[in-house]
Amino acid sequence: MTEGSDLPTHERRVPYTDPGTPDVRSPARYLWWLVVMQRGRILLGSLWGSLWMCALMLPPYFMAQAIDDGLEQRDTDTLLLWVVAILVAGAAIACLGILRHRTMTLIRTDAAYRTAQVVVRQVTRLGATLPKRVSVGELTHLQAGDMGRIAQTLTITGPGVGAVIAYSATAVLLFTISAVLAGVVLLGVPLLALAVGPLLEKLHGAEGTYRERQGELTARAGDIVSGLGVLCGIGGKAVFGKRYRERSQALLTDGYRVASFTSWVQAIGACLPVIFLAAVTWISARMAAAGTITVGEMVAVYGYVAALLVPVTFFIEGADDLPRGLVAARRVIDILALDPEVEDGESPMAAPAGPAALHDPHSGLTLEPGRMSALVSARLDEARAVVDRLGRYTDSDATWGGTRLSDLELTEVRRRILVADNDAYLFAGAVRSVVSVRDDHTADELDRVLRTAVAEDIVEALPDGLDSRIDAQARNVSGGQRQRLRLVRAVLTDPDVLLLVEPTSALDAHTEATVAQRVLTARQGRTTLMVTTSPLILDRAAQVSYLVDGEVVAVGTHGDLLVSHPGYRDLVLRGAAESEPSAHASALQEGTSR
């Protein structure tokens, strides 16, 4: 039995296959890389496409022979022979069409899936760098539109090649009938494709503008939804809603413009070939009436031109698909060309074998091993910057056990130092999988950490307990519950160093006090830093560092800093009078002991 065969089909794991190293020097080179990575299938698709399109010319040829050699000569056996040939040709065309379509579907699927693989691999490599360099809207449209356009562009390699070969084969057949007709057809067909060119150019320009603005609008919509609670609280929902409507209306105008160009392209693409076919039929009919060509040859010319409309359509579609594919490939390689802000050096050093102090020279913060510390700042962005340096999300002079973090192996740093904040993404799935970092967590382990984060009530309230489904970003639970689920995942990871940014900001005082005490107990002997201004947490920290303008100006216990630093006291007690810090601290201690 193969691995995972006892699982339902939709849950079985597909073995990972390396997509290869893409060529990101230009959009054309990226598309060519997709071709080279499946060159055998591409050659097969070109073969089927060429045979299918050339086979489209067989029925008109056989029909001409049936008319000239069978009907006009009143030869029943010959007529029957050519009729059978027409039927066989029709069956062959059907089979070749199936093979062509199946192969090209595999080619398009491979291109789309391979592009998805290299993009996901790059997104994983970029990590925290990605949100700083690429908007949500850009990624959304990359997945929703660009990958499909790249895949569609590879159609040129099958029917596109076949169209060129079929066009050449038709030229030979037409010259055997009439050089005049061959000249009219062979010159007229390229003119049909060129006639659509100016409209295609305008269409691509309009689509580019539309796509760019649509990405910006999607990103803005995501920002509004994620910050809806804050917007409602400050009364800004109506203002942002109005701005979104205005931009949406402007985008609607661009959409109508794109639709207008698209409709003209489709109308001309459908109309001109029919007019051209009528013109060629009229010319061939005149020639047949004059005796220059036979009736059978006139019918053959009609059939050839009608069949030739298929490659002409592919020419026009290819002229439309290729620029779109190049634009989409440009967006893909723009992401693939990004480098993460933090990478391993040429010879990374090993991380400290045991507990060690973390030190950030830029701010002066030092985290002693095995203790719960707190960092207080009036500006959260300054505190986040310190945490990013300590977690090595930006390269700096920060050290761990006396060794620069930037000199250590990044994988080991990520495994042993965890930064957890309120922006951490929660994937959709069962609660068990949302909070788990491995597949081997026991029920007792999960229960213990759920209790640490005071999240038992979340599981109990859900219909299926740990198997209940959570939406992406846990949108189907409250903000406080979402925060506690993130804390469950962080504590369950059990890193050597845990850096928590505002882990209880959405919790009520009672729950916050309970969380603070339980996290302290659960993390006993391990290094923990909490970025917070909550007195309920600060009172339990072994060391509190007060950050002002990006630098630590005071270090001590919560009680000491309340007495010695008015700015600290005003910040954590929200403007309490100078004479009351001790009373406040006592009250807090009293409240949390109940």
Disulfide bonds with the S-S distance in Angstrom:
none
